[in-house]
Amino acid sequence: MSDFKHKDFTGSLFKNEYKEKDTQPDYKGSATVGGKDFDAAGWISQTKSGTPYLSLKFGEPYNKDGNKAAPKQESQAQTSDLPF
């Protein structure tokens, strides 16, 4: 993957050349929103009346090991007042 960085509130999708099943996205890419990076996926679909549209899904980015980025841990101050 390149070191390209999107400007804030922008993204890009590319045709998924490895799609084998309908559950896999037709397009994959990334976006930056509010200074945070996201993975993006898009499926070509159509409404009941036949109008085509692109359905999108955003998620936490994957790291180079193929795992999702580790979620941010809560600070000790937020959990120290729990009774257990």
N, C-alpha and C positions, 0 to 999 in steps of 0.2 A: 504494500500500500504506500502511496506517496505521502509527502509531508504537506500536501495542499490543505489549506485552512479556508473554510467558507467565511464570507462576511456574515455578521450577525443577521439572523432572520432570513437566511438563504440556505439552499440545499440543492442537490442534484441526484437524479436517478438514472441508472443505466440498465439496458436490457439484460436480464438474467440468462446468460448463455448456458447455465447448468440446470435449468428447470426440467424436472422429470415428471412431476405430479402437479395436479391442479392446486394442491394446498401450498405449493411453493410459489413465491412471488414472481410476477412477470418482470418486475423491475426492482433493483436494489440500489442503495446509495446511502448518502448521509446528509445531515443538516445541522446547522448551528442555530439555536434559539436561546436568547437571553444569555449568551456567552457559553452555553453548555452544548456539547456535541451529542448527537443522536444518530443511531442507525435508522435508515428509512427503507420501507418495502412498499411496493405498489402492485395491486392486482387489477387487471382489466376486467370490468364487469359490466352489467347492464341492468337498468331498472325493469320492472314488470312490463312497462310499455315499450321496452326495447331501446331506450336512450343509453348510449354507452357512457361510462364514467370510470374514473380511476380511484379505487379504494386504497387508502394509505394507512400504514401502521408505523409508529415510531417506538424505539426502544433504546435501552442502555447500550452503548457501544461495546463490541467485543474486543478483547485485547489480542495480542499476537498469538497467544497460546490457544485461542479458540474459545476462551471462557468469557462470560460476561464480566464487565468491570465490577470490582468489589463494591458493594453498597456502602455508603457512608455510615459509619458507626455513630450511635448516639453518644453524646458527651456524658461523662460521669455525673454532671450536675442534673441532667434530665432523668437519670435512672436511680439516683441515690435516695430519692424520697419514696420509692416503692416499698411497701410493707413486707416484701418477701425477698 
